[in-house]
Amino acid sequence: MAASPLEIVETIVLYAVPVIVAVTLHEAAHGYVARFFGDDTAEKAGRISLNPLRHIDPFGTIVLPALLLFANTGFIFGYAKPVPVNFGKLRHPKRDMIWVAAAGPGMNILLAVISTLLIFVPAVLGIQPGGALLKILWMSVQINLLLAVFNLLPIPPLDGGRVAVGLLPMALARPLAQLSRFGILFVLALFVILPRLGINVYYWVVGIPVQFLERGILAFLSMSGH
């Protein structure tokens, strides 16, 4: 049976609210940490902001994830407008880029923790969040865990790739950094093309870690009776 217009709207809201919050704070975190370490490029570009409109890419943040979701691809991918960072302006570029890059996934982990607590604490106090709110909070946990794990993959230009560049000796860091021009194509090949050939890389490198973390959170929430 085809979904009704109301069900479609509810599904969009269920995904859109956590995604918009997640990507907005993810990108803002990069800008805040870059400014802390001496680079004001994002600030001058107006990107150190909690205004989602400054970070959302209409296609990458909304259209592409929606298409993948409704096409039942088993793979959800999206992106926001990258916050501009001039690593040369950081006080200690190679070291500080680690903190700047890690700030985005770190924010997603923090949002997952906050969403978990917003489910857990009211339940312990005997307050039952509304069904819609509960769904949005749990979706926030799932989306933020997925974004954190995905972005920490050591493939430039993903955040994990930049963390790896900062951690590796220069002889290895330089060639890895040069892969950033082709990194997204490599990611799409891994997670879109290979699954069509029966090799589900996405499940092994993203799905399993996310499921492991979700099981831990569900065990924690079960203490409140959820």
C-alpha positions in Angstrom: 0.0 0.0 0.0 1.4 3.4 -1.0 2.1 5.8 1.8 -0.4 8.6 2.3 0.8 12.3 1.9 0.6 12.7 5.7 2.9 9.7 6.2 5.3 11.0 3.7 5.4 14.4 5.5 5.9 12.6 8.9 8.8 10.6 7.4 10.5 13.7 6.0 10.1 15.6 9.3 11.4 12.5 11.2 14.6 12.6 9.2 14.9 16.2 8.4 14.9 17.7 11.9 17.8 15.5 13.2 19.7 15.8 10.0 19.5 19.6 9.9 20.6 19.9 13.5 23.4 17.4 13.1 24.9 18.9 10.0 24.5 22.5 11.2 26.3 21.8 14.5 28.9 19.5 12.8 30.0 22.3 10.4 29.8 25.1 13.1 32.0 23.0 15.3 34.7 22.9 12.6 34.6 26.7 12.4 34.6 27.3 16.2 37.6 25.0 16.7 39.5 26.5 13.7 39.0 30.0 15.2 40.2 28.8 18.6 43.5 27.6 17.0 44.0 30.8 15.0 42.2 30.5 11.7 39.4 33.1 11.3 38.5 32.1 7.7 35.2 30.5 8.6 34.3 33.4 10.8 34.9 36.0 8.1 32.8 33.9 5.7 29.9 33.9 8.2 30.1 30.2 8.7 30.5 30.1 12.5 26.8 30.2 12.8 23.9 28.1 14.2 21.8 29.2 11.3 21.1 26.0 9.3 20.7 28.0 6.1 24.4 28.9 6.2 25.4 25.3 6.2 22.8 23.3 4.3 23.5 22.3 0.7 20.1 21.9 -1.0 21.1 18.9 -3.0 23.7 17.3 -0.6 21.8 17.8 2.6 18.2 17.3 1.5 17.7 15.9 -2.0 20.4 13.2 -2.1 19.7 11.6 1.3 15.9 11.6 0.5 16.5 10.0 -2.9 18.7 7.3 -1.3 16.2 6.8 1.5 13.1 6.4 -0.7 14.9 4.3 -3.2 15.8 1.8 -0.4 19.4 1.7 -1.4 20.5 0.6 2.1 23.0 3.4 1.9 22.3 7.0 3.1 24.8 9.6 2.2 24.7 13.4 2.3 26.8 16.4 2.9 26.7 20.1 3.9 28.6 23.0 2.6 32.1 22.5 3.9 33.3 25.1 6.3 36.3 26.9 4.8 39.5 26.3 6.8 42.9 27.6 5.9 45.1 25.1 7.7 48.1 27.4 7.0 46.7 30.0 9.4 46.5 27.5 12.3 49.2 28.1 14.9 50.5 24.5 14.5 48.9 23.4 11.2 49.7 19.7 11.2 48.7 19.2 14.9 45.8 21.6 15.0 44.2 20.2 11.9 43.5 17.0 13.9 41.4 19.0 16.4 39.6 21.0 13.7 38.8 17.8 11.7 37.7 15.8 14.8 35.4 18.6 16.0 32.7 17.7 13.5 32.4 13.9 14.4 33.0 14.9 18.1 29.9 17.2 17.9 27.9 14.3 16.4 28.9 12.0 19.2 27.9 14.7 21.7 24.5 15.2 20.0 23.9 11.4 20.2 24.7 11.4 23.9 22.4 14.4 24.5 19.6 12.8 22.5 20.0 9.6 24.6 19.9 11.5 27.8 16.7 13.3 26.6 15.1 9.9 26.3 16.6 8.4 29.5 16.3 11.2 32.1 12.6 12.0 31.6 11.8 8.2 31.7 13.6 7.8 35.0 11.6 10.8 36.3 8.4 9.1 35.2 7.8 11.5 32.3 7.0 9.9 29.0 8.1 11.9 25.9 5.4 12.1 23.2 5.6 9.5 20.5 6.7 11.9 17.8 9.4 13.5 20.0 10.6 10.0 21.0 11.0 9.0 17.4 12.9 12.2 16.5 15.2 11.8 19.5 16.0 8.2 18.6 16.5 9.1 14.9 18.9 11.8 16.2 20.9 9.1 18.0 21.0 7.0 14.9 21.9 9.8 12.4 24.5 11.3 14.6 26.2 8.0 15.2 26.1 7.3 11.5 27.6 10.7 10.7 30.3 10.3 13.3 31.4 6.8 12.2 31.2 7.7 8.5 33.1 10.9 8.8 35.9 9.3 10.8 36.8 6.9 8.0 40.4 7.7 7.1 39.7 8.8 3.6 40.3 12.5 2.6 38.4 14.8 2.4 36.4 13.1 5.1 37.2 14.3 8.6 38.9 11.0 9.4 41.2 11.5 6.5 42.3 14.9 7.7 42.9 13.4 11.2 45.0 10.7 9.6 47.0 13.3 7.7 47.7 15.1 10.9 48.8 12.0 12.7 50.9 10.3 10.1 54.6 11.3 9.4 54.9 13.7 6.5 56.2 11.0 4.1 52.8 9.3 4.4 50.6 12.3 5.2 51.4 14.2 1.9 50.3 11.4 -0.5 47.2 10.8 1.6 46.3 14.4 1.5 46.6 14.5 -2.3 43.9 11.9 -2.5 41.3 14.4 -1.3 40.5 15.4 -4.9 39.3 11.9 -5.6 38.2 10.9 -2.1 34.4 11.3 -2.6 34.6 9.3 -5.9 36.4 6.6 -3.9 33.7 6.7 -1.2 30.9 6.4 -3.7 32.7 3.5 -5.4 33.1 1.7 -2.1 29.5 2.3 -0.9 27.4 2.4 -4.1 29.2 0.4 -6.8 30.7 -2.5 -4.8 27.4 -3.3 -3.1 25.9 -3.8 -6.5 28.6 -6.4 -7.0 27.6 -8.2 -3.8 30.4 -6.6 -1.7 28.6 -4.6 1.1 31.6 -2.5 2.3 29.2 0.0 3.9 27.7 -2.6 6.2 31.1 -3.7 7.4 32.9 -0.4 8.0 29.9 1.8 9.0 26.9 -0.4 9.7 28.5 -2.8 12.2 30.1 -0.1 14.3 26.9 1.9 14.4 24.9 -1.2 15.3 27.4 -2.0 18.1 27.0 1.6 19.5 23.2 1.4 19.2 23.0 -1.8 21.1 25.0 -0.3 23.9 22.6 2.7 24.0 19.5 0.5 23.9 21.0 -1.5 26.8 21.4 1.8 28.7 17.9 2.9 27.9 16.5 -0.4 29.0 17.5 0.7 32.5 14.7 3.3 32.4 12.1 0.8 31.2 12.3 1.7 27.5 
